[in-house]
Amino acid sequence: MSETTSAAEVAAPHRYTAALAADIEARWQDFWEAAGTYEAPNPKGDLAGDPELVAKPKKFIMDMFPYPSGAGLHVGHPLGFIATDVYARHLRMTGHNVLHTLGFDAFGLPAEQYAVQTGTHPRVSTEANIVNMRRQLRRLGLGHDLRRSVETIDPAYYKWTQWIFVQIFNSWYDTDAKKARPIADLVAQFEAGERATPDGRPWSALSAVERAEVLGEYRLAYASDAPVNWCPGLGTVLANEEVTAEGRSERGNFPVFKAKLRQWNMRITAYGDRLLEDLDGLDWPEAIKLQQRNWIGRSEGARVDFPVGDDKITIFTTRQDTLFGATYMVLAPEHELVSGERSIVPDAWPEGTHEVWTGGYGTPAEAVAAYRKQAAAKSDVERQAEAKDKTGVFTGAYATNPVSGERVPVFIADYVLMGYGTGAIMAVPAHDSRDFAFARAFELPMRCVVEPSDGRGQDPATWDDAFDSYEAKIVNSSGADIAGADISLDGLTVPEAKAKIIEWLSANGIGEGTVNFRLRDWLFSRQRYWGEPFPIVYDEDGVAHALPESMLPLELPEVDDYSPRTFDPDDADTQPETPLSRNEDWVNVELDLGDGPKKYRRETNTMPNWAGSCWYEMRYTDPHNDTALVDPEIEQYWMGPREGQPSGGVDLYVGGQEHAVLHLLYARFWSKVLHDLGHIASSEPFHKLYNQGMIQAFVYRDSRGIAVPAAEVEEHDGAYYYQGEKVSRVLGKMGKSLKNAVTPDEICAEYGADTLRLYEMAMGPLDVSRPWDTRAVVGQYRLLQRLWRNVVDEATGEVTVVDAEPDEDTLRALHKAIDGVNQDLANLRFNTAIAKVTELNNHLTKTGGPVARTVAERLVLLIAPLAPHIAEELWRKLGHQDSVVHQDFPVADPAYVVDETVTCVVQIKGKVKARLEVAPSITEADLEAAALADPAVVAALGGAGIRKVIVRAPKLVNIVPA
């Protein structure tokens, strides 16, 4: 017999067993679903309901969108889901209208890869996975409003994802108003002459293509030819965040190269300042806020133009005070000035070019082309690493330092990235370590312009490294400039010099003070099939047009081959080919966009898997609205700003730390755009964020390093063996590939869902990772058995509670538990809440005899959020016909919460001499008097005088004899 089916249980037919738990849980899950127990009413619309419930304080509780994996759930996945369910249940019992539901983030690469392997349409496999996952989640007794669940692959859902894209495409960021505005407002400014076009011509004189190009520089969603992370092995482009530190794809571990491709982008950089500033009003872990601040990476400095031939090189620097020390320039290998129409690369090396600058090539063009190819094979991380040997080549061109008028050579080098600033730097080798190393390697001049404070002198030729300081004075920084005016920074502090040079640059039209962000615009194109199609078509001139709402949703077409074309993972000289491009009937269409039928070509990239999760919280509030993204009144009710939540948003959002940057940053950006355009009241999606820990498991590996089934490993004398072979053991993630996954189905079958819920919540603080131990689950199972036994006779099945007044000890135990559990549940301290319920239950068990009805009912209500199935069953057995879900949570009587007496320790010379039982409210004077009068203290003092008495009422008196 198993641990959960013993001979004692056979003798007690009404004992709480796994079989009884399964019966109870299935019945109550059916009841909840049929009765709509967890349905939260909206103030209006198709989900409107009881006005009294709507009038209660609202709470919107969310879990991060799960992906419906083919492997289903293991016991690590529901940790956050159970936690939010417990929290939401407690909120319902404390007088709140609670919205809690769960949908599925169902677009993604795994389903597409499965489709490639099997020929099964991604929708078929994904929907089957959703059905299985819903079954597993239902078995856990999660109190979700099922009416509100959404799936990102549902055309009725992604219609609005596409609609949001159109709103972003048709808007621009007004830096004066500091908000997004409709693009039509910008066009009106151009038409009225209030805003000049780039070349000064009237708007009416521009062709349609030229107008589109101008507007593309403003649109918040725009297509551009830009350096991207191209992964030939996956056949798709990746966002920076999807590339590992080793320069490989996060999925598949393929090499990633830099390539220039036309891609859709979101101008998230326009919101850099607001994304930073609004973090202050959010109730998020400081570690997550710090990650976002670092990712956004705001820095103040100056934009400076260096003339080069008939063109100019624009740089961003935070050390504009060192401009006189710029002795050469470096461009990123991808910079537009070293290839294409604007190339500054001459046909031949200038006379007197240093041999070390040429890389051994006969012409600048050959040197630049070879170096660009070499750099494309490196990741950004590799390029920024502090390598001993600095690499680069001279472009053959010279720029002019705008403050000194000196000619400075222009190099390309891989330590400069297009992804930060302008992709070009002024090199000040005397005061920057990387520039110093490069200058030494290429025999370039250095000039000291910040006076060293360490006694090294001002000749960089004698230095071993650069001198970098913000505290020193500026030197060697005066002279005639090319604008015909004098400028001197000598003797100024760094802050003073920065301010003065910005003023001078601006006055002379060669630069200005500006802010730069590490954050790059969000690459929004994927060369995939299984994603939202872009609601964009191109006319015969290549101009992009957004589809009107009447043509949405634009659904995915059928294709013969779901896979993007993949290439040799190491072949950087390749181009993407998308699956959608193979369906020519879908790609080439004739549409009437308001100016008569015309031929168009559809965009064949799809949106990234982040798109659907950028706004799902809004759809949860109004999931069936087919005329609007969300009804404004409904969104205001659930998510609008209120006291303590200046930006509005979801009241509690629970998920893993791995989404600190990507999902959270993207969702914040979309919310701000939609708020600016007047579609929603909230400007932040998630007011409070909580990161749950991870349930870990031991991973066992054989001598080859291959994971073996954890369930089949045996322990002998402190070592671990699999099929007779010794294996290693380390604590790590739980997962199917690691062969250590335990499914919730297994635990539910062995113990019941309530036991699983209690065990996961009791393992430790919610925000701490903890190891799974199946052997420990039985402890919570026994708690539920004792709880059941305190209410139900195991032999007869009859309720044993009595209508009698409980004794004072029981009342104190009860009300202390109520007070503690209430506080713990409100603050997500579920492990300590369970400990307090256990303590009360054990008190009742040890007391013996029937439990008073008033105590039993409150005990059931206490455990209801944590173990809802057994609570419902016991509540019904106690004679109640309504569900426990909406009962009032018990309220503690303060008189019983405070101990009647506490023990005070009396010490003499630090040694305990007496213990006094005193009132908790005793004054220090009374406590001192009681201690000095105690016979044991009098005897210990032996008539000695007293030098000092230290009193810490009500628990300590320390006497220091004379």
N, C-alpha and C positions, 0 to 999 in steps of 0.2 A: 504493500500500500504506500501511496505517496504521503508527503508531509501534510497534504491537505485533505486526505481521505483516510481516516484512522478508524480503529475499532470503536473508539469512544463516540465517533460521529454516527456510526451505525446504531449505537445504543441511544443516541440523542437525535431523532429524526428531524427535529426542527432547529438543529444547530446551524449557525452561519457557516456554510461551506462554499467552495468554488462553484458547485452546481447551483446552490441557492442564489449566490451572487449573480450568476449568469441569468437566471430566471428573473430576478428582481430588476437587474439592469436593463434587460431587453424590454420588459413591460413598461418601465418608466420612460425609456427612450421613445417608445411608441406613443405613450401618453403625451409627453412634451411636444412631440411633433404634431400630433393630431390636435392638441389644444392650442397650439401656437404660443406656448408658455413664454418663449424668449423673444417674442415679437415686440419690437420697440416702436411705438407710434410716432409718426411725423406730425407736425402741426397742421399740415394740409396735404392734398394729393392722394394718390391711390393707397398710400400706406398710412393715412391719417387714422387716428384711433381715439381712445379714451381721453377726453380733455383733461381729466383729473391727473392722469399719468403724464400727459404732455406738460402740465403746469408744474410738475416736480422739477427739481434741479436736474439738468441733463448731464450725462457722462458718455463720452465717445471713447471706447477702448479698442485698440487695434493690435494685431500681430503683423509682423512683416510677412508680405505675400509669400506663400510657399510655392515652390515649383513642383508640379506633379511628376515625380520621378517614377520610372518603370519599376524600380526596386521597392517602392512603397516606403512606409515609415519604419525606422528602428526606434528604440526607446529614447534615443537622444533627441529626436525631432519634436516630440510633444511637450518638452519641458516648458517652453515659453507659452504654448497654447494652453496648457493646464494652469499655468500661473495667471494668465489674463482671465481665464474662466473663473478661477477662485476669486480674483479681485472683483470681477464684474458681478458675480453672485452676491458678494458682500455689499457692493454698492446698491444692488436692487433691494436688499434687505434693510438698507439704511436710508431708504426714501428717495432713490434716484431713478430717472428714466434712462436706461442704459442701452446704448447701441453697441452690440458686439456681434460681429459676423466674420466670415472668412471666405476669401475667394482664391483664385489660382492664377499665378503668373505663368501662363502656359505656352507662350512663344519661347523658343530657345533652341540651342544647338543640339542637345541630346536627342530630341524627337526627330530632328532633321537627319542626324547621323543614322538613327535607327531606320528611317525611311530609305536612306541611301543603301543600307545593308540588306533590307528585306523587301523593299518596294511597297511597303505599307504606307499609306498616306499619313503624314504627321498628325493630321487631325484625328484619325482613327486611333492611333496609339496613344495620343495625348488624352483623348476623351476616355479611353479605357483606364488610363492611369488615374484620372480624376475620379472615376466611379469607385475604384479600389481605395483611393485615399479618403474619399468621403465616408466609405464604409468603416475604415479604420478610425477616423476621427469621431464618427457617430458613436462607436463602441466605447469611447472614452467619456461620453456623457457631456461633451462640450455644449454649453448653452448659447448656440449661435442663432441669430435671426436668419433663417435659411432663405427668406424672401430676398435678402439683400446680397446674397453671394453673387460674385461676378467672375467671369473668365475672360482673360485678355484676348483669347482667340475667337470669341463670339463677335460676329460682324456688328451686332447691335452695340457692343462695347467699343470695338475699335473704330466704329464710325466717329465716335467722339474723340478718340486719340488722334485721328486724322483731322478732325475739326479743330482741335487745339493747335496742331501743326500749322493749319491754314491761318489761325489767328496770329501765331508767332511770325509766320512768313509775312503776313500783312501788317506788321507793326515795326516800329523803330524806337530806339531809346533816345529821348530828348534829354540831353545832359543839363539843360537849364532847368527843366521841370523835374529832373531826376526821376523819370518814370517812362514807361512805354506808352506810345501813342499810335493811333492808326496810321498806316503809311499814307493814306489819303490826305492827312494833315500836312505831311511833308511835301507831297506833290503840290498841294495848294500854296505852300510857301515858295516853292520853285516857280510856279505859274505866276504868282503875284510879284515875283522879283524880290521877295523878302529874304530869300536865301540864294546865294550865288551858286551857279553850277561850277564844277571843277575848272572848266576852261573859260568861264565868264560868258559864254553864249546864253541867249535866252532859252528857257525851257522849250518853247515852241520850235526852236531851231534844231533841237536834238531829234535824231531818228528814234524809232521805237527801241532798237537795239541799244543805242547810247543811253536812253532813259533807263532801260533795264539795268545797264551796267552801273549807272549812278545810284539807283535805288538799292542795288545789291550791296553797295558799300555801307548802307544804313540798316537794311533788314535784319531782324533778330534771327531769322532762319535764312541762310544764304548758301549758294553753291560757289565753290572756288577751287582753283588749282592750287593745291597746297601740299607741303610735305606731310606724308602720312606713314603710319606703321603698316607696311605691306607684308603679309604672311603668306608666301607661296604655298606652304604646306597645308594651310587651311583654305587657301583661295579667297581670302577676305582681308579687309582692312580692319585694324584694331585701334581702339582708343588707347591713349597713353596708360590709362589705369588698367588695361587688360594685358599689358606687357610686363613681364617679370623684371627684377633687377638685373638678371643675367641677359636681358635682351631677347627673351623667348616668349612665345605665346603662353598665357596662363593656362589655356586649354590645349592639350596636345604637346606642349613643350617644343614647338617648332621655332626655327630661327625667324627673327623679324627684321625687316630692312626698311630703310627710309626710301620712299618713292614719291614722285609728284603725280597726283591724280586729282581729277575733279570729283569733289565730294560735297555732301551737304553738311553744314555746320550750324550749331546754335551759338549765338553771340552771348554766351554766359558771362564773358568778361565785362560786358557793359554793366552787369550787376555786382561787380567785385566789391565795391564799397558797401553796398546794402547787404550783401551776403555776410560780410564781416560784422557790420554794425548791429544787425538784427540778431546775431547770436547772443548778445547780452540779455535779451528779453526772453530767451528760451531756457527751460528747465531741463538741461541736458548734462550728462557727465562732462566734467571739465576736460577729461582726456579726449573726448570726441570733439569738443569745441576747439581744442588745441590742434587736433589733426586737420580740421577744416581751415583754421586760420593759417596753418603752415602750407596747406595745399593751395589756398588762394594766394598767399605770399605777397602781400602788399608792400611796395617799397617806393619811397619818394626820391626823386632825383631830377634829372634834366634830359631833355631831348636836344641833341646837338647835330647840326649838319656839317659834314666835312666835304667841301667841293672835290670832285674827281672828274677831270675833263669837263664835258658839258653836263655831267650828271652830279649827283651828290650821294654820299653815304650817310644815312641817318643812324645815330647810335643813341642808346639810353644808358645813362650812367648814374650811379648814386654818389659818385665822387667827382662831381663837376669842378670841385676846387682844385683838382690835379690836372686840368686841361693842358697846362704848359708842359707837363711831363709826358704827354702822349707822343711817343717817338715812332710808332708804327700802328697799323690797324689790322684787325683780323675779321674776316667774314666767315660765316658758316659755309661749309662746302655746298649746301643747297641754295645759297643766296642767289637771287635773280640777277645780280650784277656780274656773275661769273658764267652765265649761260643765257642763251636766247637773245632777244632783240636789244636788251639793255646792257649786254656784256661789256665790261671795261677791259677785258683781256686783249692785249695787243698781239700783233702777228709775230713779233720778235722780241727777244730780251732787250731791255734798254742797255745802252752802253755802260760798261762798268758794273754790271750785275754780279753780285757775289756768287761764286760757284755753289756754295752751300744753300743758297736760296732756291736754286733751280730744280733740286731733286734729281739732277743728272739728265734732265730732258732737254731736247734741242730747242723747243719753243714753249712759251707760256701756255698755249692751248693744250699741248700734249701733257705738260706737267699738271695742269688743273684737271683735265679729264681723268688722268690716272689716279690722282688723289681723291677725286670725288667718288670714283668707283670703290676705292679702298675704304673710304669713310662710310659708304652706304652699307657695308657689311658689319658695322659695329652698332651696338645699342647705345642709347643716350647715356646709360650708366657707365658703360665701358669708355665712352668718349670723355666723360667727366672725371674718370678715375685719375688719381695722382700717379700717372705713369712716369717712370724715370726718364724715358726718352720722349721728348716732345717732337711731334711730327707736324708738317705743314709745307706749303710751297708758296713762293712769291707769285702773285698774279701778273706781274709785269707792269702794274699800274701804280701811280702815286696819287695820294690825296693831299689836301692842304690843311694843316692845322689852323683852325679859324682864329685862334688867339695869337699864335706866334708867327703865322704866315709861312712856316717851314713845310717843305715837302716831306711826306711820310710814306714809306712803302706799304702796300696793301697785300696782306697774305690771306690764304685760306688755311684753316686748321680745324681739326675735329673737336677741339675742346670748346669751340663756340657752337651753340645750338640755335636752330631757327625757332625752337619752341620757347625761348625766353627773350624778352626785349625785342630788338629788331633783327636779330640774327647777325649783328655786327657789333664790334667793340672798338673803342680806342684803347690801345695798350699803353699802360703806364708801368713799365717794368720795374722801376725803382720802388714802387709801392704796392705791387701785387705779386704774390708768390708764383702764380702760374705764368704771368707775363714775364717775370724775372727769369724763370727757367727757360722759357721760349727764346727770350732775347739772348741768353747765354748760348743756347744751342745754335742760333742762327746769326750770331755775331752782330746783333743789333745794338744801337746806342741807347743809353739810359740817361735820364736827367733827374736829379733829386729836387723835388719841389715841396716836400714836407720835411722840416728840419728834424733830423734824428735826435732823440732825447737820451740815447744810450751811449753817446760818445764815439760813435763810429765815424763821424765826419760826413761830408757831403759829396764824396766821390764814390759813386756806385761801383766803379771798377775795383774797389778794394773790399766790397761787401761780399759776404757769403750767402746772403738772402735778402729779400725785400724788407723794407721798413714800412709797416702799416700802423698808423695811429690816428685817432680822432682828437687827441689831446694836444698835438704839437702845433707849431706856427708854420705858415706858408712862406716858402723862400723861392728865389729864382723864378718868379712868376710875374714879370712885367715886360712890356715891349710893345712895339707897334703891331696893330692887328690889320688884317686884310680889309677890314671895313673902313679903314682910314681914321680910326680913333685909338687913343691909348687906353690900356687897361692894366692895372697893377693890383695884385693880390698880396704882395709882400707884407709880412708882418701881421697878417690877419689870422685869427683862429679859423679852424675848419668850418664851423657854422657860419662865421662872418663871411668867409670866402665863398661858400656855397651860395649864400643869399646875393652877394655882390655880382657874381658871375652870371647867375640866372637873370638878374636885372639887365646886365649888359647884353647877354645873348638875345633876350626878348626885344630890347631897344634896337638892336642891329638886324633883327629878322633872321638870325641864324640858329635859333633854338628857343626853348622855353622850359620853365619848370613843369614837371609832369609826374604822374603816378603810374607805376607799372605793376603788373601782377604776374606772379608765377603761373597762375591759372591760365590755361589755354581755352580757346573756344572749343565747344564740345563737338567732336567728330560724330556725325549722326547717321552716316551711311553704312550699310552692311551689304556684302555681296552674297546674300542668303535668300533662300526661298521662304522659310518659315518665320515670317515677321510681317509687320503691318506694311502694306504697300503705301508709297508716298502718294498723296493726292495732288500730284504735280504732272502736268503735261508740257511738252515743248513745241512751239510752233516751228514753221519752216525756217525761221531765222535763228532758232536756238534759244528764243526767249522763253523763260519758265512762266507758266500760268497756274494758279491754284484752282482746283475744281470747286465749283459752288456747292453749298450744302446739299442742294437737291440731288447731286450726283454721288453723295456719300451714303453708305460706305462704299469705297472702292475695294471690292473683294479680291482675294488672291485667285488667280486663274489656275487651271489644271496645267501641269507640265509633265513631260515624259521622264525627266531626270531632275530630281530634287537637289542634286549636289552642285555647288559652284565648281567650276573647273579648278582642280588643284594641280600643283606643279611640283617639280623637284624642290624639296624644302630649301635647298641652298641656292636656287636659281633666282637671283634678285632681278634679273632682266626679264620680268614677266608682267602681264597686265591682267586685272580681274575680268572674268567673264561670268555674268550673273545668270542664275537659273531662269529668271523671268524673261530675260532677253530672248529665250528660245521659243517663246510663244508669240509669233509675229502677229497673229490676229488680235491678240490682246495689246501688244505694244503699239501697233499702228492703227489709229482710230480717227474717225471723223466726228467732231463734236461741235455743238453750238454753245459757245461760252458767252453769248449775249450779242455777238456781232456777226451772226450768220454761221452756217456750217463751214468748218475748216479742218484741214488735216493736221493731226498732232501725233507726237510720239510720247509714250508714257515713260516716266522715270522707272528704271528697272532695278534699282537698289531697293532694299527694304529698311525699315527703321530698326534700331538696335533693341535688344530685349529689355532695355531700361525704360522704353517709352511707355508701356502700359502701366508700369508701377509708379510713374511720376504723378498720377492723379487719381488713383483708385479710391483713396479716402473720400474724395468728393462724390464718386459714383455710389459708394456704399450708402450715402445719405439719401439718394434719390435714384435708385437703380433702374427704374422702368421708364424714365422720362424720355420720350422719343422726339421732343421738340426743343429740348435745351440740355446742355451739359448737366446742369443741376438747377433746380428752382431756387432763386435767390433767398426766399424766405426760409426754405428748408436748410440751405447751407448756412445761413445766418444763425439759425436755431442750434445746429449741431457744432459749427466750427467758427462762428463769428467772434470777433474780439470781445473781451469782457474783463472785469476786474481781475488783475493778476495775470491776464493773458492778453497783452496789448496787441499781439499780432494774430490772435485766434489760434485755430488749429485743433488737432486731435488731443484729447485730454491725457491719454497715455498710449505710447507706442513702444512695443516691446520687440526686440530682435537682437541679432548678433552684432558684435563690434566690427565684423568684416565689411559692413556697409557704411562705415564712418564717412567716407568721402563720396563714392560714386552715387548710389541711389539717393542718399539724403541730400546731397548738393543739387542733383538734377531736379528732384522733387521740389526743393525750395525755389529754384529758378522758375519752374513752371508756375508755381503758386503766385510768385511775385508778378509775372507777366499777366496772368489772368486777373489778378487783383488790380493792377494798373489799368487794364482795359475795362474794368467795371463788371466783370463776370462773376466775381466772388468777393465776399467781405473779408475773408482771412487772407493774410499775406505770408503766412507761414503754414506749412502743412501739419507739423507735429509739435505741439507745445512742450510736452514732457516726453523724454526719451529714456528708456531703461534698457540696458544691455544685460541679458541673462548670460550666465556662464554656459559651459559646455559639459554635457555628460560624456565622460571619457571611458575608454575600455582598454584592457591589456591587449597588446598585439604580440603574437608569438611568431617568430621567424626561424626557419631552418638554416642550415649552414650556407645555403645559397642566397639567403636574405629574402626568401619568398615566404609570405604569410601562410600559416597553416590554420585549420579550423580551431578556434579557441575552445569550443565546446568539447573537443576530443583530446585536449592536452591534459596530461596527468602530472601531478606533483609528487616527487619522491625526495625526501631529505633536503628540501629547500631548492631542488632543481626541477626543471620542467622538461617533459618528454612528450613527443608525438610519434606514435607508432614505433616506440623504442629508441628514437633518435632524440638527443638532447637539443632543445631549442632555446632561443633567447626570449626574454620578456621585457617589453617596455610599455609604459602607459602612453596612449595616444588617442587619436580619433576613433570613433566607432563607424564602421561602414562595411558594406557588402564586399568591397574589394579587399578589405583587410581581414575578412573572414572572422570577424568578432561581433557582428551585428546580432542584437537580440530584438525581436519584434514585439510590439505591444500586444499583438494577437497571442503570442506565447504566454505572456504574463497574465493577460486577461483570462485565458483559458485555465491557468493554474491557480489563480488567486482572485480574479475579478478586477474590473476597471477601477473601483474605488480604492483597492489596495495599491494598484499602480499609481494612481493619482497621489495618494498619501506618501508613498515611498519617494516619488520624484520631488515632492515638495519638502519632505523631511530630510533629504540628503545633506542639506547645508544651505547657507545663504544663497539666494537666487542668482546673485551676480558673480558667484564663484564657481569655477569648474570643479567637477567632482567625479570620482571613478564609480562606474556601475558595478554592483555586486549582487547578482541574482540571489545569493544565499541570504542576503540581509532583507529581502523583500518580505519575508515571512513575519518580521517584527510588526509591520503595519497591518498585516492580515490578522495577527493575534489581537491587536488593538480593536479592530472591528468586531472580532468574535466576542471580546469582553464587553464591548459596547452593546452588542446584540443581547448578550446574556443578562445585562443589567436591566433590560426592558422585557425580554421574551423568555418564557420557560422553554428550554431546549427539548424537553420531553413531550410537552403538550402543544406548544406553539401559542399558548395564551400569554397575554400581557400580564406582567407581575407587579406593575407599579401600584402604589397605594395613594389614597387621598388623605395624606397625613402631613403634618408640618415637619420639615427637616430640622435636625438639631443644629446648634449654632456652628459647630465645626464644619458641617456640610455647607451651611449657608456661606461661611467665610470662603471655603474652597470654591464654591460655585461662583460667587461674585468676583473673587480674584481672577478666576479663569475668564469670566465674561469680560472684565476690564482689560486683561492682558491680551486675549484673543482679538478683541475689537481693535485695539491699537496695532497689534501685529498685522492683521489682515489689511488694515488701512495703509500700512507702510510696507507692504510686500514682504513682511518677515514671516513667511509661511512655515519655516522649520520651527521657529519658536512658538508659533500659534499651535502647531500640532503637539509640541511638548507640553503646553499648558492644558490642552484637551486631554492628553494622555494622563497627566497628573490628576486631573479631576476624575477621570474615569477610574483610575487606580484607587483613588480615595473611596469612591463608591463601592468598588469591588471589595476592598479591605474592610469597610464598615460592616458589610454583611447585611442580610435581610433585604426586604423589598425597598426599592428606591421611591422616594416621594415623587408624585406626578409632576409637581412644579419644577423639580430638579431634572427629571428625565426629559421633559419637554424642552427645557432650556439647553440641556446637553445636546439634544438632537439638532436644535437650531444652531448651536455653536459649530457643529461639525458639518452642517449642510453645505456651506460653500466648498468645503474640501472633499467631502464624500457624499455627493448629492443623491445617489441612488439609494443607499441604505438609509439616509435621512428621510427621504420621501416615504420609504416603506415603513419605517418606525413611526413617522408622523401620522400616517394613515392608521396604523395599528393602535395608536394612542387616541383614536377616535375622531380625527380631523378629516374632513372631506376635501378641503382645498389644498393646493400644492404648497410645499414648504418654500418654494422659490421666492414668493412675494410676501412672506411673513416678515414681521418686524424683527430685526436682530435684537437679542436680549440686551437690556441696559443694566449696568451694575449699580448696586446700591452703595454709595460711598461709605456708608457706616460700616459695611462689612469688608470693604476693600482695605481699609487701614487696619493694621494689626492692633488688637486691644492692648497688648504689651509687647515690648521688645527687650532683648537681652543686652544689658550694658556691661561691658568688661571693665573691671577696675584693676589698674596696674600700679605696682610700687617698684620703682627702679626698672621699669620695663617688664616686670614679671607679673603674671595674672595672680591676683590674690582673692578676687571675689567676682561673682556674677550676680547682677541685680535685674529683676524683672520690673520694668518701669513703663510708664505711659509714653507713647511716641511723641506727645506734645510737651513733655516735661521741660522746664526751663533749666538753663545751665546752673543757676543758683541752687535750685531745689535738688538737681542731680548731684552737685558737689556736696551738699549737706547730707544727702542719703548715703553717698559713698563713704564720707568720713565717719558716719554713725554706724556703719555696718560692723558687726562684732569681729568678723574675720579681718577687716582692715585695721580696726583698733588693735587687735592682737598682733598683727604683722608690724605695725608701727612701734609697738612696745614703748609707748610714751615719748618717742622721739618727736622733735619739732618738725614742722612742715615748711619747706622753703618755697614750694610752688605747686599749684594744682592746675593741670591742663584739662579742660572739659570740652568734649565734642559731643554735645547732646544729640540724640539720646543713646549713643552706643559706646562711648569711651570716656573714662576718667583716668588720668595718669598723674600719680602723686610722686613728687620729688621731695624726699625727706631733707631736713636741714643738715 
